[in-house]
Amino acid sequence: MNQPILHSNLPDPVWLDPRRWKLPGIQPLPLEGWLIRDEVFAGQMALRNALIKSRQEEVHALLPSAHAAAVECYDLVLEALRNDEGYAWRGNTIARPDGVAVPLNRSQPLLTIGQLTQSDFCLLESGSDGHVLTGAI
């Protein structure tokens, strides 16, 4: 049986911020430092890679109409990673802090960024019925 991937502490005690006491508790993040890498990076990324490989249809979705939004997210993530010394750029590939090389693929933006960071990404776009989930990894 696989061991759970657990944090030894939480770096951001969100329950102390009164703005987050009411649901959904979502607040904008500054672009500086918005991608977090912590002590369970390697374990989480190994699991994420396995899920993308074996159950991609369950962990990734992108409506064709949302491709431009996904590319915008891809560009933001890559811009942030350029300033992160843990990532090494080698031509059209980025080596993650755990040494795994990820090929850059702008035609598969969410799958690519999903293999680079611990973060989950959800694209919400305005529609006639309010905000609609149009892509996620």
DSSP file (Angstrom, degrees, kcal/mol; ACC not computed):
  #  RESIDUE AA STRUCTURE BP1 BP2  ACC     N-H-->O    O-->H-N    N-H-->O    O-->H-N    TCO  KAPPA ALPHA  PHI   PSI    X-CA   Y-CA   Z-CA
    1    1 A M              0   0    0      0, 0.0     2,-0.1     0, 0.0     0, 0.0   0.000 360.0 360.0 360.0 138.5    0.0    0.0    0.0
    2    2 A N        -     0   0    0      1,-0.1     0, 0.0     0, 0.0     0, 0.0  -0.426 360.0-118.3 -72.0 143.9    1.3    3.5   -0.9
    3    3 A Q        -     0   0    0     -2,-0.1    -1,-0.1     1,-0.1     2,-0.0  -0.581  34.2-106.6 -77.5 143.4    2.2    5.8    1.9
    4    4 A P        -     0   0    0      0, 0.0     2,-0.8     0, 0.0    -1,-0.1  -0.374  24.7-124.0 -67.9 151.3    0.1    9.1    2.1
    5    5 A I        +     0   0    0     38,-0.1     2,-0.3    -2,-0.0    35,-0.1  -0.860  44.0 174.1 -98.5 104.9    1.8   12.3    1.0
    6    6 A L        -     0   0    0     -2,-0.8     2,-0.2     2,-0.0    -3,-0.0  -0.870  29.9-127.1-120.8 146.4    1.4   14.6    4.1
    7    7 A H        -     0   0    0     -2,-0.3     3,-0.1     1,-0.1    -2,-0.0  -0.593   8.8-145.2 -82.6 148.5    2.7   18.0    5.0
    8    8 A S  S    S-     0   0    0      1,-0.3     2,-0.3    -2,-0.2    -1,-0.1   0.714  84.1  -4.7 -84.8 -21.8    4.5   18.5    8.3
    9    9 A N  S    S-     0   0    0     -3,-0.0    -1,-0.3     0, 0.0     0, 0.0  -0.968  72.9-109.5-158.1 167.5    3.0   22.0    8.6
   10   10 A L        -     0   0    0     -2,-0.3     0, 0.0     1,-0.1     0, 0.0  -0.923  18.8-155.9-106.2 123.6    0.8   24.4    6.7
   11   11 A P  S    S+     0   0    0      0, 0.0    -1,-0.1     0, 0.0     0, 0.0   0.717  83.6  44.6 -73.0 -19.6    2.7   27.4    5.4
   12   12 A D  S    S-     0   0    0      3,-0.0     2,-2.2     0, 0.0     3,-0.1  -0.879  70.2-155.1-129.8  99.7   -0.4   29.7    5.2
   13   13 A P    >   +     0   0    0      0, 0.0     3,-2.1     0, 0.0     4,-0.3  -0.469  20.3 175.9 -74.7  80.4   -2.8   29.6    8.1
   14   14 A V  G >   +     0   0    0     -2,-2.2     3,-1.5     1,-0.3     6,-0.3   0.751  68.8  70.1 -60.5 -25.7   -5.8   30.7    6.0
   15   15 A W  G 3  S+     0   0    0      1,-0.3    -1,-0.3    -3,-0.1     6,-0.0   0.623  90.8  62.0 -69.8 -11.3   -8.2   30.3    9.0
   16   16 A L  G <  S+     0   0    0     -3,-2.1    -1,-0.3     1,-0.0    -2,-0.2   0.583  83.3  88.4 -88.1 -10.2   -6.6   33.3   10.6
   17   17 A D    X   -     0   0    0     -3,-1.5     3,-2.2    -4,-0.3     4,-0.2  -0.799  67.6-153.7 -91.9 111.9   -7.6   35.7    7.8
   18   18 A P  G >  S+     0   0    0      0, 0.0     3,-1.3     0, 0.0     4,-0.4   0.753  91.5  67.5 -59.0 -24.4  -11.1   37.2    8.6
   19   19 A R  G 3  S+     0   0    0      1,-0.2     3,-0.3     2,-0.1     6,-0.2   0.747 101.4  49.1 -65.1 -20.8  -11.7   37.7    4.8
   20   20 A R  G <  S+     0   0    0     -3,-2.2    -1,-0.2    -6,-0.3    -3,-0.0   0.360  82.4  92.7-100.5   4.4  -11.7   33.9    4.4
   21   21 A W  S <  S+     0   0    0     -3,-1.3     2,-0.4    -4,-0.2    -1,-0.2   0.828  79.3  63.4 -70.8 -30.4  -14.1   33.1    7.2
   22   22 A K  S >  S-     0   0    0     -4,-0.4     3,-0.7    -3,-0.3     0, 0.0  -0.745 101.9 -72.5 -93.9 142.6  -17.2   33.2    4.9
   23   23 A L  T 3  S+     0   0    0     -2,-0.4    -2,-0.1     1,-0.3    -1,-0.0  -0.449 114.9  24.5 -69.9 148.0  -17.4   30.7    2.1
   24   24 A P  T 3  S-     0   0    0      0, 0.0    -1,-0.3     0, 0.0    -4,-0.1  -0.999  77.2-165.7 -83.8  -5.9  -16.0   30.3   -0.4
   25   25 A G    <   +     0   0    0     -3,-0.7     2,-0.4     1,-0.2    -2,-0.1   0.710  28.9 155.3  74.3  18.9  -13.1   32.3    1.2
   26   26 A I        +     0   0    0     -7,-0.0    -1,-0.2    -6,-0.0     0, 0.0  -0.678  15.2 176.2 -86.0 131.4  -11.4   32.9   -2.2
   27   27 A Q        -     0   0    0     -2,-0.4    -7,-0.0    -7,-0.0     2,-0.0  -0.970  35.3 -99.9-131.4 146.8   -9.1   35.9   -2.4
   28   28 A P        -     0   0    0      0, 0.0     0, 0.0     0, 0.0     0, 0.0  -0.351  36.0-141.8 -62.9 146.6   -6.9   37.2   -5.2
   29   29 A L        -     0   0    0     -2,-0.0     2,-0.1     2,-0.0     5,-0.1  -0.851  17.8-112.1-106.2 145.1   -3.2   36.3   -4.9
   30   30 A P        -     0   0    0      0, 0.0     4,-0.0     0, 0.0    -1,-0.0  -0.511  28.0-122.9 -68.4 147.9   -0.4   38.6   -5.9
   31   31 A L  S >  S+     0   0    0     -2,-0.1     3,-1.2     2,-0.1     2,-0.6   0.805  92.6  87.2 -65.4 -27.8    1.5   37.2   -8.9
   32   32 A E  T 3  S-     0   0    0      1,-0.3    48,-0.0     2,-0.1     0, 0.0  -0.621 110.0  -2.3 -74.1 120.7    4.7   37.3   -7.0
   33   33 A G  T 3  S+     0   0    0     -2,-0.6    -1,-0.3    47,-0.1    -2,-0.1   0.682  88.2 133.6  77.3  18.8    5.0   34.0   -5.1
   34   34 A W    <   +     0   0    0     -3,-1.2     2,-0.6    -5,-0.1    -2,-0.1   0.734  57.9  70.2 -76.8 -21.2    1.6   32.6   -6.2
   35   35 A L  S    S-     0   0    0     -4,-0.3     2,-0.4    42,-0.1    -1,-0.1  -0.874  76.4-157.5 -97.5 121.2    3.0   29.2   -7.1
   36   36 A I        -     0   0    0     -2,-0.6     2,-0.4     2,-0.0    82,-0.4  -0.810  13.3-173.6-104.7 136.0    4.0   27.4   -3.9
   37   37 A R        +     0   0    0     -2,-0.4     2,-0.2    80,-0.1    -2,-0.0  -0.998  18.4 168.5-124.7 126.9    6.5   24.5   -3.7
   38   38 A D    >   -     0   0    0     -2,-0.4     3,-1.8   -31,-0.0   -31,-0.0  -0.546  50.6 -69.6-129.3-166.6    6.9   22.8   -0.3
   39   39 A E  T 3  S+     0   0    0      1,-0.3     3,-0.2    -2,-0.2     4,-0.2   0.628 124.7  53.1 -67.7 -15.1    8.4   19.7    1.3
   40   40 A V  T 3> S+     0   0    0      1,-0.2     4,-2.8     2,-0.1     5,-0.3   0.203  73.9 113.3-103.3  16.2    6.1   17.2   -0.4
   41   41 A F  H <> S+     0   0    0     -3,-1.8     4,-3.0     1,-0.2     5,-0.3   0.934  76.0  46.9 -51.8 -55.6    6.8   18.4   -3.9
   42   42 A A  H  > S+     0   0    0      1,-0.2     4,-2.2    -3,-0.2    -1,-0.2   0.907 115.4  45.2 -59.4 -45.1    8.6   15.3   -5.2
   43   43 A G  H  > S+     0   0    0      2,-0.2     4,-2.0     1,-0.2    -1,-0.2   0.923 115.4  46.4 -65.7 -43.9    5.9   12.9   -3.8
   44   44 A Q  H  X S+     0   0    0     -4,-2.8     4,-2.8     1,-0.2    -2,-0.2   0.902 113.2  49.5 -65.3 -40.2    3.0   15.0   -5.0
   45   45 A M  H  X S+     0   0    0     -4,-3.0     4,-2.8    -5,-0.3    -1,-0.2   0.878 108.5  52.6 -69.6 -35.9    4.5   15.4   -8.5
   46   46 A A  H  X S+     0   0    0     -4,-2.2     4,-2.0    -5,-0.3    -1,-0.2   0.926 113.3  44.5 -62.4 -43.4    5.3   11.7   -8.8
   47   47 A L  H  X S+     0   0    0     -4,-2.0     4,-2.5     2,-0.2    -2,-0.2   0.924 112.8  51.3 -65.4 -44.0    1.6   10.9   -8.0
   48   48 A R  H  X S+     0   0    0     -4,-2.8     4,-2.7     1,-0.2     5,-0.2   0.929 109.7  49.7 -59.1 -46.3    0.4   13.7  -10.3
   49   49 A N  H  X S+     0   0    0     -4,-2.8     4,-2.2     1,-0.2    -1,-0.2   0.909 111.0  49.8 -59.7 -41.8    2.6   12.3  -13.2
   50   50 A A  H  X S+     0   0    0     -4,-2.0     4,-2.7     2,-0.2     5,-0.3   0.907 111.9  47.8 -63.8 -41.3    1.2    8.8  -12.6
   51   51 A L  H  X S+     0   0    0     -4,-2.5     4,-2.8     2,-0.2     7,-0.2   0.899 111.0  50.4 -67.5 -40.3   -2.4   10.1  -12.6
   52   52 A I  H  X S+     0   0    0     -4,-2.7     4,-0.5    -5,-0.2    -1,-0.2   0.900 115.8  43.8 -63.1 -38.8   -1.9   12.1  -15.8
   53   53 A K  H  < S+     0   0    0     -4,-2.2    -2,-0.2    -5,-0.2    -1,-0.2   0.910 127.0  27.1 -72.9 -42.6   -0.4    9.0  -17.4
   54   54 A S  H  < S+     0   0    0     -4,-2.7    -3,-0.2    -5,-0.2    -2,-0.2   0.717 136.2  21.7 -97.5 -22.0   -2.9    6.4  -16.2
   55   55 A R  H >X  +     0   0    0     -4,-2.8     3,-2.1    -5,-0.3     4,-1.2  -0.151  69.0 145.2-140.2  41.7   -6.2    8.4  -15.7
   56   56 A Q  H >X S+     0   0    0     -4,-0.5     4,-1.7     1,-0.3     3,-0.5   0.846  71.4  58.4 -54.4 -40.4   -5.8   11.5  -17.8
   57   57 A E  H 34 S+     0   0    0      1,-0.2    -1,-0.3     2,-0.2    -5,-0.1   0.696 109.6  46.3 -65.8 -17.0   -9.5   11.7  -18.7
   58   58 A E  H <4 S+     0   0    0     -3,-2.1    -1,-0.2    -7,-0.2    -2,-0.2   0.694 119.8  35.9 -94.4 -22.7  -10.3   11.9  -14.9
   59   59 A V  H << S+     0   0    0     -4,-1.2     2,-0.4    -3,-0.5    -2,-0.2   0.466 116.3  47.5-112.0  -3.4   -7.7   14.6  -13.9
   60   60 A H     <  +     0   0    0     -4,-1.7     2,-0.3    -5,-0.2    77,-0.2  -1.000  53.0 159.5-141.7 137.2   -7.6   16.8  -17.0
   61   61 A A  E     +A  136   0A   0     75,-2.1    75,-2.7    -2,-0.4     2,-0.3  -0.971   5.4 174.2-152.6 144.5  -10.3   18.5  -19.1
   62   62 A L  E     -A  135   0A   0     -2,-0.3    73,-0.2    73,-0.3     5,-0.1  -0.872  24.0-139.0-153.9 117.0  -10.3   21.5  -21.4
   63   63 A L    >   -     0   0    0     71,-3.0     3,-2.0    -2,-0.3     4,-0.2  -0.512  25.8-122.5 -70.0 142.8  -13.1   22.7  -23.6
   64   64 A P  G >  S+     0   0    0      0, 0.0     3,-1.5     0, 0.0     4,-0.3   0.862 112.6  59.8 -54.4 -36.0  -11.9   23.7  -27.1
   65   65 A S  G 3  S+     0   0    0      1,-0.3     3,-0.2     2,-0.1     4,-0.2   0.658 102.5  54.2 -67.4 -14.3  -13.4   27.2  -26.5
   66   66 A A  G <> S+     0   0    0     -3,-2.0     4,-2.3    68,-0.2    -1,-0.3   0.324  74.0 102.9-102.0   6.7  -11.1   27.6  -23.5
   67   67 A H  H <> S+     0   0    0     -3,-1.5     4,-2.4     1,-0.2     5,-0.2   0.899  80.3  52.1 -59.6 -41.6   -7.8   26.9  -25.2
   68   68 A A  H  > S+     0   0    0     -4,-0.3     4,-2.0    -3,-0.2    -1,-0.2   0.900 110.3  48.6 -62.3 -40.2   -6.9   30.6  -25.3
   69   69 A A  H  > S+     0   0    0      2,-0.2     4,-2.1    -4,-0.2    -1,-0.2   0.886 110.8  51.4 -66.0 -37.9   -7.5   31.0  -21.6
   70   70 A A  H  X S+     0   0    0     -4,-2.3     4,-2.6     2,-0.2    -2,-0.2   0.887 108.7  50.5 -66.5 -38.4   -5.4   27.9  -20.9
   71   71 A V  H  X S+     0   0    0     -4,-2.4     4,-2.6     2,-0.2    -1,-0.2   0.882 108.3  53.0 -66.4 -37.8   -2.6   29.3  -23.0
   72   72 A E  H  X S+     0   0    0     -4,-2.0     4,-2.0     2,-0.2    -2,-0.2   0.915 111.0  46.4 -61.9 -42.4   -2.8   32.5  -21.0
   73   73 A C  H  X S+     0   0    0     -4,-2.1     4,-2.5     2,-0.2    -2,-0.2   0.921 110.9  53.0 -64.4 -44.4   -2.5   30.5  -17.8
   74   74 A Y  H  X S+     0   0    0     -4,-2.6     4,-2.7     1,-0.2     5,-0.2   0.924 109.1  49.1 -54.7 -48.6    0.4   28.5  -19.3
   75   75 A D  H  X S+     0   0    0     -4,-2.6     4,-2.2     1,-0.2    -1,-0.2   0.895 110.6  50.3 -61.7 -41.3    2.2   31.7  -20.1
   76   76 A L  H  X S+     0   0    0     -4,-2.0     4,-2.0     2,-0.2    -1,-0.2   0.908 111.7  48.0 -63.2 -42.2    1.7   33.1  -16.6
   77   77 A V  H  X S+     0   0    0     -4,-2.5     4,-2.5     2,-0.2    -2,-0.2   0.941 112.1  48.1 -65.0 -47.2    3.0   29.9  -15.0
   78   78 A L  H  X S+     0   0    0     -4,-2.7     4,-1.6     1,-0.2    -1,-0.2   0.888 109.9  53.1 -62.8 -37.7    6.1   29.8  -17.2
   79   79 A E  H  X S+     0   0    0     -4,-2.2     4,-0.6    -5,-0.2    -1,-0.2   0.916 110.9  47.0 -61.1 -42.6    6.8   33.4  -16.5
   80   80 A A  H >< S+     0   0    0     -4,-2.0     3,-0.9     1,-0.2    -2,-0.2   0.889 110.1  52.7 -65.9 -39.2    6.7   32.7  -12.8
   81   81 A L  H >< S+     0   0    0     -4,-2.5     3,-1.5     1,-0.2     6,-0.3   0.767  95.6  68.4 -71.2 -24.3    8.9   29.6  -13.1
   82   82 A R  H 3< S+     0   0    0     -4,-1.6    -1,-0.2     1,-0.3    -2,-0.2   0.807 103.0  47.0 -61.4 -27.6   11.6   31.7  -15.0
   83   83 A N  T << S+     0   0    0     -3,-0.9     2,-0.7    -4,-0.6    -1,-0.3   0.351  92.8  93.3 -94.8   4.7   12.1   33.5  -11.6
   84   84 A D    X   -     0   0    0     -3,-1.5     3,-1.9     1,-0.1    -1,-0.0  -0.884  62.8-156.4-104.4 113.0   12.3   30.2   -9.6
   85   85 A E  T 3  S+     0   0    0     -2,-0.7    -1,-0.1     1,-0.3    -4,-0.0   0.621  87.0  73.0 -64.4 -12.4   15.8   29.0   -9.2
   86   86 A G  T 3  S+     0   0    0     -5,-0.0     2,-0.4     2,-0.0    -1,-0.3   0.650  87.9  71.8 -76.1 -13.9   14.5   25.4   -8.6
   87   87 A Y    <   -     0   0    0     -3,-1.9     2,-0.5    -6,-0.3     9,-0.2  -0.867  68.3-155.9-107.4 135.9   13.6   25.1  -12.3
   88   88 A A  E     -C   95   0B   0      7,-2.2     7,-3.2    -2,-0.4     2,-0.5  -0.950   9.4-144.6-114.5 123.4   16.3   24.7  -15.0
   89   89 A W  E     +C   94   0B   0     -2,-0.5     2,-0.3     5,-0.2     5,-0.2  -0.740  20.6 174.9 -88.4 126.6   15.5   25.7  -18.6
   90   90 A R  E >   -C   93   0B   0      3,-3.2     3,-1.0    -2,-0.5     2,-0.4  -0.776  59.1 -72.6-134.5  87.9   17.0   23.5  -21.3
   91   91 A G  T 3  S-     0   0    0     -2,-0.3    -1,-0.1     1,-0.2     0, 0.0  -0.475 117.6  -7.2  64.2-119.5   15.8   24.5  -24.7
   92   92 A N  T 3  S+     0   0    0     -2,-0.4    12,-2.9    -3,-0.1     2,-0.3   0.010 127.1  76.4 -97.9  26.5   12.2   23.4  -25.0
   93   93 A T  E <   -CD  90 103B   0     -3,-1.0    -3,-3.2    10,-0.3     2,-0.5  -0.976  61.9-152.8-136.8 147.5   12.3   21.5  -21.7
   94   94 A I  E     -CD  89 102B   0      8,-2.4     8,-3.0    -2,-0.3     2,-0.6  -0.989  11.8-144.9-121.2 129.7   12.2   22.5  -18.1
   95   95 A A  E     -CD  88 101B   0     -7,-3.2    -7,-2.2    -2,-0.5     6,-0.2  -0.834  21.2-139.1 -90.9 123.6   13.8   20.4  -15.4
   96   96 A R    >   -     0   0    0      4,-3.0     3,-2.3    -2,-0.6    -9,-0.1  -0.226  30.5 -96.3 -73.0 168.6   11.7   20.5  -12.2
   97   97 A P  T 3  S+     0   0    0      0, 0.0    -1,-0.1     0, 0.0   -10,-0.1   0.761 126.7  56.9 -58.5 -24.5   13.3   20.8   -8.7
   98   98 A D  T 3  S-     0   0    0      2,-0.1     3,-0.1   -57,-0.1    -2,-0.0   0.371 122.0-107.4 -88.7   6.0   13.1   17.0   -8.4
   99   99 A G  S <  S+     0   0    0     -3,-2.3     2,-0.3     1,-0.3   -12,-0.0   0.323  73.4 138.5  91.1  -7.9   15.1   16.5  -11.6
  100  100 A V        -     0   0    0     -5,-0.1    -4,-3.0     1,-0.1     2,-0.4  -0.571  48.2-136.7 -75.5 130.2   12.2   15.4  -13.8
  101  101 A A  E     -D   95   0B   0     -2,-0.3    -6,-0.3    -6,-0.2    -1,-0.1  -0.748  17.3-165.3 -90.2 130.8   12.4   17.0  -17.3
  102  102 A V  E     -D   94   0B   0     -8,-3.0    -8,-2.4    -2,-0.4     2,-0.2  -0.965  16.3-133.5-118.4 119.0    9.1   18.2  -18.7
  103  103 A P  E     -D   93   0B   0      0, 0.0     2,-0.4     0, 0.0   -10,-0.3  -0.498  25.2-119.7 -69.2 137.5    8.8   19.1  -22.4
  104  104 A L        +     0   0    0    -12,-2.9     2,-0.3    -2,-0.2   -12,-0.0  -0.637  36.2 175.3 -78.5 131.8    7.1   22.4  -23.1
  105  105 A N    >   -     0   0    0     -2,-0.4     3,-1.5     3,-0.2     7,-0.3  -0.799  16.8-176.5-143.1  95.3    3.9   22.0  -25.1
  106  106 A R  T 3  S+     0   0    0     -2,-0.3    -1,-0.1     1,-0.3   -32,-0.1   0.713  85.8  63.0 -66.7 -20.9    1.8   25.0  -25.8
  107  107 A S  T 3  S+     0   0    0      1,-0.3    -1,-0.3     2,-0.1   -36,-0.1   0.667 110.8  39.3 -78.5 -14.5   -0.8   23.0  -27.6
  108  108 A Q  S <> S+     0   0    0     -3,-1.5     4,-2.2     1,-0.1    -1,-0.3  -0.560  77.3 161.3-124.7  64.9   -1.4   21.0  -24.3
  109  109 A P  H  > S+     0   0    0      0, 0.0     4,-2.3     0, 0.0     5,-0.2   0.886  70.4  41.8 -62.7 -45.4   -1.2   24.0  -21.9
  110  110 A L  H  > S+     0   0    0      1,-0.2     4,-2.2     2,-0.2     5,-0.1   0.904 114.4  51.2 -71.7 -39.3   -2.9   22.5  -18.8
  111  111 A L  H  > S+     0   0    0      2,-0.2     4,-0.8     1,-0.2    -1,-0.2   0.898 112.0  49.0 -62.0 -38.4   -1.2   19.1  -19.1
  112  112 A T  H >< S+     0   0    0     -4,-2.2     3,-1.1    -7,-0.3     4,-0.4   0.962 114.0  42.3 -67.0 -51.7    2.2   20.8  -19.3
  113  113 A I  H >X S+     0   0    0     -4,-2.3     4,-1.7     1,-0.3     3,-0.9   0.814 108.2  62.0 -68.2 -26.6    1.7   23.1  -16.3
  114  114 A G  H 3< S+     0   0    0     -4,-2.2    -1,-0.3     1,-0.2    -2,-0.2   0.762 104.5  48.5 -66.0 -24.0    0.2   20.2  -14.4
  115  115 A Q  T << S+     0   0    0     -3,-1.1    -1,-0.2    -4,-0.8    -2,-0.2   0.479 112.8  49.6 -91.5  -4.2    3.5   18.4  -14.8
  116  116 A L  T <4 S+     0   0    0     -3,-0.9     2,-0.3    -4,-0.4    -2,-0.2   0.743 110.7  33.6-103.6 -28.9    5.5   21.4  -13.6
  117  117 A T     <  -     0   0    0     -4,-1.7    -1,-0.1     2,-0.2   -80,-0.1  -0.851  65.7-127.1-131.8 161.3    3.8   22.6  -10.4
  118  118 A Q  S    S+     0   0    0    -82,-0.4   -81,-0.1    -2,-0.3    -1,-0.1   0.664  78.7 106.2 -75.0 -17.8    2.0   21.2   -7.4
  119  119 A S        -     0   0    0    -83,-0.1     2,-0.4    -6,-0.1    -2,-0.2  -0.257  66.7-134.6 -69.7 148.1   -0.9   23.6   -8.0
  120  120 A D        -     0   0    0      2,-0.0     2,-0.4    16,-0.0    -1,-0.1  -0.813  21.5-152.3 -92.3 143.5   -4.3   22.6   -9.3
  121  121 A F        -     0   0    0     -2,-0.4    16,-2.1   -11,-0.1     2,-0.4  -0.979  14.6-179.0-122.9 129.6   -5.6   25.0  -12.0
  122  122 A C  E     -B  136   0A   0     -2,-0.4     2,-0.6    14,-0.2    14,-0.2  -0.996  16.6-147.4-127.1 127.6   -9.2   25.6  -12.8
  123  123 A L  E     -B  135   0A   0     12,-3.2    11,-2.7    -2,-0.4    12,-1.0  -0.853  15.2-174.4 -96.8 119.8  -10.4   27.9  -15.6
  124  124 A L  E     -B  133   0A   0     -2,-0.6     2,-0.4     9,-0.2     9,-0.2  -0.968   6.1-175.0-113.5 124.7  -13.6   29.7  -14.8
  125  125 A E  E     -B  132   0A   0      7,-2.6     7,-2.9    -2,-0.5     2,-0.2  -0.924  29.5-106.1-122.2 147.1  -15.1   31.8  -17.7
  126  126 A S  E     +B  131   0A   0     -2,-0.4     2,-0.3     5,-0.2     5,-0.2  -0.460  47.4 163.6 -69.3 136.4  -18.1   34.0  -17.7
  127  127 A G  E >   -B  130   0A   0      3,-2.4     3,-1.8    -2,-0.2    -1,-0.0  -0.826  55.7 -85.4-141.1-178.8  -21.1   32.7  -19.5
  128  128 A S  T 3  S+     0   0    0      1,-0.3     3,-0.1    -2,-0.3    -2,-0.1   0.762 129.1  47.5 -64.4 -24.1  -24.8   33.4  -19.8
  129  129 A D  T 3  S-     0   0    0      1,-0.4     2,-0.3     0, 0.0    -1,-0.3   0.153 124.8 -96.6-100.8  18.0  -25.4   31.2  -16.7
  130  130 A G  E <  S- B   0 127A   0     -3,-1.8    -3,-2.4     2,-0.0    -1,-0.4  -0.765  82.9  -3.6 102.3-152.2  -22.6   32.8  -14.6
  131  131 A H  E     - B   0 126A   0     -2,-0.3     2,-0.4    -5,-0.2    -5,-0.2  -0.609  67.1-162.8 -81.9 137.0  -19.1   31.4  -14.3
  132  132 A V  E     - B   0 125A   0     -7,-2.9    -7,-2.6    -2,-0.3     2,-0.7  -0.960  22.6-122.3-123.6 134.9  -18.5   28.1  -16.0
  133  133 A L  E     + B   0 124A   0     -2,-0.4    -9,-0.2    -9,-0.2     3,-0.1  -0.671  38.2 166.4 -74.8 115.9  -15.7   25.6  -15.4
  134  134 A T  E     +     0   0A   0    -11,-2.7   -71,-3.0    -2,-0.7     2,-0.3   0.495  59.6   7.0-113.5  -7.0  -14.0   25.3  -18.8
  135  135 A G  E     +AB  62 123A   0    -12,-1.0   -12,-3.2   -73,-0.2    -1,-0.3  -0.949  59.6 170.8-169.7 152.0  -10.8   23.6  -18.0
  136  136 A A  E      AB  61 122A   0    -75,-2.7   -75,-2.1    -2,-0.3   -14,-0.2  -0.978 360.0 360.0-163.6 151.5   -8.9   22.0  -15.1
  137  137 A I              0   0    0    -16,-2.1   -15,-0.2    -2,-0.3    -1,-0.1   0.173 360.0 360.0-143.2 360.0   -5.8   20.0  -14.2
